[in-house]
Every structure is written in C-alpha cells, then in structure tokens.
Amino acid sequence: MKQLINNLKGDKGIWSFVALLALFSFMPVFSASSNLAYLGHGTGNTLGYLVKHFAHICIGFLIIYWVHKVPYHYFRAISKVGLPVVWILLAYTLIKGTVIAGANASRWIQVPFIGISFQTSTLASIVLYIFVARYLSKTREVPDTFKASLWELWTPVFITLMFILPANFSTTALIFSMILVLVFIGKYPMKYIAFIVGSGIVFLAFFILIAKAFPDSRFFSRVGTWGNRIENFTTDKPDEDNYQIEKAKIAIASGQIYGLGPGKSVQKNFLPQSSSDFIYAIIVEEYGLMGGLGVLSLYLLLLFRFVIASHKANTLFGKLVVIGLGFPMIFQAMINMAVAVELLPVTGQTLPLISSGGSSIWMTCFALGIIISVTKKEEEIAQELKEKEQRDLALQKLIDKQLEEETLSETVLEGQYSIEDKTKNPMNVVLNK
C-alpha cells in the first residue's frame, strides 16, 4: 500500500479529498438504493447496487491513475481534434437517445456490446473546457481580434451548446456559465463577454420561440418541462418536482443535528432519484447537519486545492485547465445541494463522486486525472532531472570501467604476444603458450 501511494504523483491533497468523498459515498448509495431495489425486483436487497457502485468507483480511480500519467499538454491538441467527434456523438444522442423508464431521456446513448448508458454531454463539457483553455493560452501569446475569436472560439462553443440544449438545459447553463468564468479569468475583454452573454440570451429566447411554434416536435419536448419547473419553484404548484422537493425537505428536517443513523432513512423509500439527484437529502437525514456540513466542507477543501494547483501551474494553459475542469465540479455539487434545500429549481445535476451512476463518475474521474497531471508537472521535472543525472553517472561509470578493462586487456595481450625476443631461447614464447 505504501509503495502504491508513493507511485501516485501530483497533489496529495486532491488525491485525499477525492478518496474521502468516494469512500463516504458507499453508505449513502447502499442505503438510498432501497427504493430502486423495490421497484426493480421487489426484494429491497441493495447489495447489487452497492457492488455496481463499487465497480464504478474502482474503474473511476483506474481512469484517474491512467490519465494522470499522461502529460497534460497532450490534451491541448486532443481537444481541437476531439471537438468534431463530440459533435457527432451529441447529434447521435439527440436523435437516438435512450428512453429510460418511459421518460424522454435523450441525453444518454447505449454503448454497443456493453449495455452501459453513457451521457455524452459530460464528455463534451470536458473537451470544450480544454478547448477554451487552449484558445485563451494561445491568444495571450499572440493577441487576437474579437472577429477572429467569434469564429475560432465562440462558434465551436455555441455549436456544442446547441446540441446539448434541447435535451438538457441545466447542463447547458452550467457549461456556458463556467466558460464565462474561464474567459474572465483568462482576461478576455469584458465588453466582449457582455456581448456574448447578450447573444446567448437572444439565442435562448429564439430557441424557446421556435419550441412554442412546434410544441409537438421531439426536439423541443423538454422546453415545457423547463417552464413547469420554474413555475413550480416560484409558485409552489403541486406536481412531481414539488413532491420530490417536499420529500427532500422532510428528510433534511428529520436529520436534525446528528441524523437518524446510517441506513435508517425513511424518505429514501418515497423520494425518487434518492441515490442520485437527491442523495444529499438522504445524507442529511441519516448523518444530520454535521454530516451535511462535512460533505460540503470536503468539496470546499477540494476547491481550495484546485485554487492552489492553478496558482502553482507552470503554464497559463495548465492554470486554465485546472480552473476549467475543477470549478464546474464544485459548482455542480453546490447546485445539487441547493436543489435539495429548495434554493434552486430541480435541475437533475448529480453530486460528483457520491451519487450513483457510471458515466458521471467516470467523466468526473477523467477530469480529475487531467487536473492531477497538471499538479505533478513540477515534481516530475525534478524527478526526471534527478533520474537523468543518475543515469548519466551510471553510464559514465560503465564507460570508464569498459575503457579500463580494454586498456588492461591490451597491456596483457601486448606482454603475451610481444615479438621482442627477451629470452635466450626464441621458442619460449610459443612453448609457454
């Protein structure tokens, strides 16, 4: 175990907080999956869901380990090449998206031969954040005009968001907001950012108008859901979302200070999506206010490590990559918690590293692997220089030894096969041999 820990490079604080969140996730997922177990096979046995979550976490940490071994600057070129691939996947998802439990869930696709549902928007967001970081780091070296940035930066951004928006407004809004934060930190001019925000609002209004004109179209079926959720949030109109919020608030109120205890939640049997979208309510019910604040503290500490990692990064691209991939992770967690306490309308955002689900965990781990790759750059350089010096020293010793042996051998051979007659008998040289 000690050797394994020593092989982990990068920021040990990030590794620690990620491991703590992942370890803590097993108890809430094991407890909150009882609702799914009753609906699935009627027994209430959640062991299968725990094993499945354990497999997802293990694969996730393997992803972190493999990705953190790759030099992060490789992703600079991969993002530009990967963006068209992402567009194809998003278009395919929009057209052929999987229907889950009879609902219009055209944000997932079924992976062939494996049977795993994959949410393509999570991969698209990672590629897009890296693409924006690449562009901003390039323009800091060679300043660009606003007209050029419209074509090279914002056109790919809006194309990507256009594919995500019809099926998932909350993810689109999260990605757009985080890109605005990223370009602001990257010192993109404020007047241009204001123009982009205005353009985004106009584009959204135009999209809603088209949806109202074609209400029966499959591509605009989610627009009505957005409106209903906002209306229910502002007016407390009773419906399914309101039911979920009410059950979540009952769970939080029942937890009080220290909670009902692990596995003793009551509302997990009534709250839909208790193991994913509303798992924070179950955490507070079982572990109380202390448990809820503990989870919140872990995310804030992780955010603190992201800020330090960004500050220590050797390149502007590395700084922006840490911000672009780290901040959305924490912001998504805050959105999930805010929905559970009714500070925001229902969005469908999961709690990173804690909520059950394969693709969300794996994409979060993929982003964490890239962030850790940035943090290990400085120590890797020092280690590589040290190893290079050791290799050069060993090579020099080997060369010196080889030269010494060759010199000694030549001396011996010269003495053995000398043609100079130093004896009285000229045949002694041959006879001695």
C-alpha positions in Angstrom: 0.0 0.0 0.0 2.8 2.4 0.9 4.5 1.7 -2.5 1.2 2.3 -4.3 0.8 5.6 -2.5 4.3 6.6 -3.4 3.6 5.9 -7.1 0.8 8.4 -7.0 2.1 11.7 -8.4 0.6 15.1 -8.2 -1.2 17.0 -5.4 -1.7 14.6 -2.5 -4.4 16.8 -1.1 -6.6 16.3 -4.2 -6.0 12.6 -4.0 -7.0 12.6 -0.4 -10.2 14.6 -0.7 -11.3 12.6 -3.8 -10.7 9.3 -1.9 -12.6 10.5 1.1 -15.6 11.5 -1.0 -15.6 8.2 -2.8 -15.3 6.2 0.4 -18.1 8.1 2.0 -20.4 7.5 -1.0 -20.8 3.8 -0.3 -23.0 4.1 2.8 -25.5 6.7 1.3 -25.7 4.8 -2.0 -26.2 1.4 -0.2 -28.9 2.9 1.9 -30.6 5.1 -0.7 -30.8 2.4 -3.4 -33.6 0.5 -1.5 -36.2 2.4 -3.5 -34.7 1.2 -6.7 -34.4 -2.3 -5.3 -38.1 -2.5 -4.5 -39.1 -1.1 -7.9 -36.6 -3.3 -9.7 -37.1 -6.8 -8.2 -39.4 -6.2 -5.2 -37.0 -7.6 -2.6 -35.4 -4.4 -1.3 -31.9 -6.0 -1.4 -29.5 -3.2 -2.3 -26.3 -5.3 -2.3 -26.3 -5.5 -6.1 -26.4 -1.7 -6.3 -23.6 -1.4 -3.8 -21.4 -3.8 -5.9 -22.2 -1.9 -9.0 -21.3 1.4 -7.4 -18.1 -0.2 -6.1 -17.2 -1.3 -9.6 -17.9 2.3 -10.9 -15.6 3.8 -8.3 -12.8 1.3 -8.9 -13.0 2.0 -12.7 -13.1 5.7 -11.9 -9.8 5.5 -9.9 -8.2 3.5 -12.6 -9.1 6.3 -15.0 -7.6 8.9 -12.7 -4.4 6.8 -12.4 -4.0 6.2 -16.2 -4.9 9.8 -17.1 -2.6 11.4 -14.5 0.3 9.6 -16.1 -0.3 11.4 -19.4 1.4 14.8 -19.7 -1.4 17.4 -19.6 -0.2 19.4 -22.6 -1.1 16.4 -24.8 -4.8 17.3 -24.2 -4.2 20.7 -25.8 -4.1 19.1 -29.3 -6.6 16.4 -28.4 -9.3 19.0 -27.6 -9.2 20.5 -31.0 -9.4 17.1 -32.8 -11.9 15.8 -30.3 -14.5 18.6 -30.7 -15.9 17.4 -34.0 -16.0 13.8 -32.6 -18.0 15.2 -29.7 -20.4 17.0 -32.1 -21.1 13.7 -33.9 -21.8 11.9 -30.5 -24.1 14.7 -29.4 -26.0 14.7 -32.6 -26.4 10.9 -32.4 -27.5 11.2 -28.8 -30.1 13.8 -29.7 -31.5 11.6 -32.4 -31.1 8.1 -31.0 -31.1 8.9 -27.2 -32.1 6.1 -24.9 -35.6 6.3 -23.2 -35.2 5.4 -19.5 -38.2 4.2 -17.6 -40.5 5.6 -20.3 -39.2 9.1 -20.0 -37.7 11.2 -22.7 -34.0 10.9 -21.7 -32.3 11.7 -24.9 -29.1 12.7 -23.1 -27.8 9.1 -22.9 -26.7 6.6 -25.5 -26.3 2.9 -25.1 -22.8 1.7 -25.6 -22.8 -1.3 -28.1 -21.9 -4.8 -26.8 -21.5 -3.5 -23.2 -25.0 -2.4 -22.3 -23.9 0.7 -20.4 -25.7 4.1 -20.8 -23.4 7.0 -21.4 -24.2 10.7 -21.1 -22.3 12.4 -23.9 -22.7 15.9 -22.6 -20.3 15.1 -19.7 -17.6 14.2 -22.2 -18.5 17.2 -24.3 -18.1 19.6 -21.4 -14.6 18.4 -20.6 -13.4 18.6 -24.2 -15.0 22.1 -24.5 -13.3 23.4 -21.3 -9.9 22.2 -22.5 -10.6 23.7 -26.0 -11.4 27.1 -24.4 -8.3 26.9 -22.2 -6.2 26.1 -25.3 -7.5 29.1 -27.2 -7.1 31.6 -24.3 -3.5 30.5 -23.6 -2.7 30.8 -27.4 -4.2 34.3 -27.6 -2.2 35.5 -24.6 0.9 34.7 -26.6 -0.4 36.2 -29.9 -3.3 38.7 -29.3 -6.4 38.0 -31.4 -9.3 40.2 -32.6 -12.9 39.9 -31.5 -13.9 39.0 -35.0 -11.4 36.1 -35.1 -12.5 35.0 -31.6 -16.1 34.8 -32.8 -15.1 32.3 -35.4 -12.3 30.4 -33.6 -13.7 30.3 -30.0 -17.4 31.2 -29.8 -18.7 29.4 -32.9 -17.4 25.9 -31.6 -18.8 26.8 -28.1 -22.3 27.6 -29.4 -22.4 24.7 -31.8 -21.6 22.4 -28.8 -24.2 24.0 -26.6 -26.8 23.9 -29.4 -26.5 20.1 -29.4 -26.9 19.8 -25.6 -29.6 22.4 -25.1 -32.7 20.5 -26.4 -32.3 17.6 -24.0 -30.5 19.3 -21.0 -31.0 22.9 -20.2 -29.3 22.8 -16.8 -26.1 21.2 -18.2 -26.1 23.8 -21.0 -26.5 26.7 -18.5 -23.7 25.2 -16.3 -21.3 24.8 -19.2 -22.0 28.3 -20.5 -21.6 29.9 -17.1 -18.3 28.1 -16.4 -17.0 29.1 -19.8 -17.8 32.7 -19.0 -15.9 32.3 -15.7 -13.0 30.8 -17.6 -12.7 33.5 -20.2 -13.0 36.2 -17.5 -10.1 34.6 -15.6 -8.2 34.3 -18.9 -8.5 38.1 -19.3 -10.9 38.1 -22.2 -12.2 41.7 -22.6 -15.3 42.4 -20.5 -17.1 44.3 -23.3 -16.8 41.2 -25.5 -18.0 39.0 -22.6 -21.1 41.2 -22.3 -21.8 40.9 -26.0 -21.5 37.1 -25.8 -23.9 37.0 -22.8 -26.4 39.1 -24.7 -26.1 36.9 -27.7 -26.6 33.8 -25.5 -29.8 35.3 -24.1 -31.1 36.1 -27.6 -30.3 32.6 -28.8 -32.1 31.0 -25.9 -35.2 33.3 -26.5 -35.2 32.4 -30.2 -35.0 28.7 -29.3 -37.9 29.0 -26.9 -40.0 30.8 -29.6 -39.3 28.0 -32.1 -40.3 25.4 -29.4 -43.6 27.3 -28.8 -44.3 27.3 -32.6 -43.6 23.5 -32.8 -44.8 22.1 -29.4 -45.2 18.5 -30.7 -41.7 18.2 -32.0 -39.5 15.7 -30.2 -36.5 18.1 -30.2 -38.5 20.7 -28.2 -40.3 18.4 -25.8 -38.2 19.4 -22.8 -39.0 23.1 -23.1 -42.3 22.6 -21.4 -40.6 20.8 -18.5 -38.2 23.8 -18.0 -41.1 26.2 -17.8 -43.1 23.9 -15.4 -40.1 23.6 -13.1 -39.5 27.3 -12.9 -43.2 27.9 -12.4 -43.4 25.3 -9.7 -40.4 26.8 -8.0 -41.8 30.3 -7.9 -45.5 29.4 -7.1 -45.3 26.0 -5.2 -47.7 24.5 -7.6 -48.1 20.8 -6.7 -46.6 18.3 -9.2 -43.9 15.6 -9.4 -41.0 18.0 -8.9 -42.8 19.7 -6.0 -43.3 16.2 -4.5 -39.6 15.5 -4.7 -38.7 18.8 -3.1 -41.2 18.2 -0.3 -39.8 14.7 0.5 -36.3 16.1 0.4 -37.1 18.8 2.9 -38.8 16.3 5.2 -35.7 14.2 5.0 -33.4 17.1 5.9 -35.7 18.2 8.7 -35.8 14.7 10.1 -32.0 14.6 10.3 -31.7 17.4 12.8 -28.1 17.7 14.2 -26.7 14.2 14.3 -29.1 12.3 12.0 -31.2 9.1 12.3 -28.1 6.9 11.8 -26.6 5.1 8.7 -29.2 3.2 6.8 -32.1 4.4 9.0 -33.5 7.0 6.5 -37.3 6.9 6.0 -37.7 9.2 3.0 -35.4 7.1 0.8 -38.5 4.8 0.3 -40.6 7.7 -1.0 -38.1 10.0 -2.7 -37.5 9.4 -6.4 -33.8 9.5 -7.5 -32.8 9.2 -3.9 -29.4 7.6 -4.9 -28.5 10.2 -7.5 -30.2 13.7 -7.8 -31.4 13.8 -4.2 -28.8 11.8 -2.4 -27.8 14.9 -0.3 -31.2 14.9 1.4 -30.6 11.3 2.4 -27.1 12.1 3.7 -28.5 14.9 5.9 -31.4 12.6 7.1 -29.0 9.8 8.1 -26.0 11.8 9.3 -27.7 15.1 10.3 -26.5 18.6 9.9 -22.9 17.5 10.9 -22.8 15.1 8.0 -24.2 17.6 5.5 -21.7 20.2 6.6 -18.9 17.6 6.5 -19.7 16.8 2.8 -19.9 20.5 2.0 -16.5 21.0 3.7 -14.9 18.3 1.6 -16.0 20.0 -1.6 -14.8 23.4 -0.3 -11.4 21.9 0.6 -11.2 20.3 -2.8 -11.9 23.7 -4.3 -9.1 25.2 -2.2 -6.7 22.6 -3.6 -7.8 23.4 -7.1 -7.0 27.1 -6.5 -3.6 26.2 -5.1 -2.9 23.9 -8.1 -3.9 26.6 -10.5 -1.6 29.1 -8.8 1.3 26.6 -8.9 0.9 25.5 -12.5 3.9 26.3 -14.7 2.0 27.4 -17.8 -1.1 29.5 -18.5 -2.7 26.5 -20.2 -2.2 24.4 -17.1 -3.7 27.1 -14.9 -6.8 27.5 -17.1 -7.2 23.7 -17.4 -7.4 23.3 -13.6 -9.9 26.1 -13.3 -12.0 24.9 -16.3 -12.2 21.3 -15.1 -12.2 21.9 -11.3 -14.6 24.7 -10.8 -17.5 23.1 -12.7 -17.2 20.0 -10.5 -17.6 22.1 -7.3 -20.3 24.3 -8.8 -22.3 21.2 -9.8 -22.1 19.9 -6.2 -23.4 23.2 -4.9 -26.3 23.1 -7.4 -27.2 19.6 -6.2 -27.2 20.7 -2.6 -29.1 23.9 -3.4 -31.8 21.9 -5.2 -32.2 19.6 -2.1 -32.9 22.6 0.2 -35.1 24.3 -2.5 -32.7 27.2 -3.2 -32.9 26.3 -6.9 -35.5 24.5 -9.1 -35.0 20.9 -9.9 -32.1 20.5 -12.4 -31.1 16.8 -12.5 -27.4 17.5 -11.6 -25.8 14.7 -9.6 -23.5 15.0 -6.6 -20.0 14.4 -8.0 -18.2 11.2 -6.7 -21.1 10.5 -4.3 -24.2 10.0 -6.5 -24.6 6.6 -8.1 -24.1 6.4 -11.9 -21.4 5.2 -14.2 -20.7 7.9 -16.8 -20.9 10.8 -14.3 -18.4 9.1 -12.0 -16.0 8.2 -14.9 -16.1 11.6 -16.5 -15.5 13.3 -13.1 -12.5 11.0 -12.6 -11.3 11.7 -16.1 -11.3 15.5 -15.4 -9.6 14.8 -12.0 -6.9 12.8 -13.8 -6.1 15.8 -16.1 -6.0 18.2 -13.1 -3.6 15.9 -11.2 -1.5 15.6 -14.3 -1.1 19.4 -14.2 -0.1 19.3 -10.5 2.5 16.7 -10.9 4.4 18.5 -13.7 6.8 20.4 -11.4 7.8 17.4 -9.3 8.1 15.2 -12.3 10.5 17.6 -13.9 12.6 17.5 -10.7 12.4 13.7 -10.6 13.2 13.3 -14.2 16.3 15.6 -13.9 17.4 13.6 -10.9 16.9 10.3 -12.7 18.7 11.7 -15.7 21.7 12.6 -13.6 21.8 9.2 -12.0 21.6 7.5 -15.5 24.4 9.8 -16.8 26.5 9.0 -13.8 25.9 5.2 -14.1 26.6 5.4 -17.8 29.9 7.3 -17.3 31.0 4.7 -14.7 30.2 1.9 -17.1 32.2 3.6 -19.9 35.2 4.2 -17.5 35.1 0.6 -16.4 34.9 -0.6 -20.0 37.9 1.6 -21.0 39.9 0.4 -18.0 39.2 -3.2 -18.9 40.1 -2.7 -22.6 43.4 -0.9 -21.6 44.3 -3.7 -19.2 43.5 -6.3 -21.8 45.6 -4.6 -24.4 48.5 -4.4 -21.9 48.2 -8.1 -21.1 48.0 -9.1 -24.8 50.9 -6.9 -25.6 53.0 -8.7 -23.0 51.9 -12.2 -24.1 52.3 -11.7 -27.8 55.3 -9.4 -27.9 57.6 -10.2 -30.9 60.6 -8.9 -29.0 62.9 -11.7 -28.0 63.8 -11.2 -24.3 64.9 -14.7 -23.7 67.9 -16.8 -24.7 65.6 -19.4 -26.4 63.5 -17.8 -29.2 61.0 -20.7 -28.9 60.0 -19.9 -25.3 57.2 -17.6 -26.4 55.5 -20.4 -28.4 56.3 -23.1 -25.8 54.9 -21.0 -22.9 51.6 -20.7 -24.8 
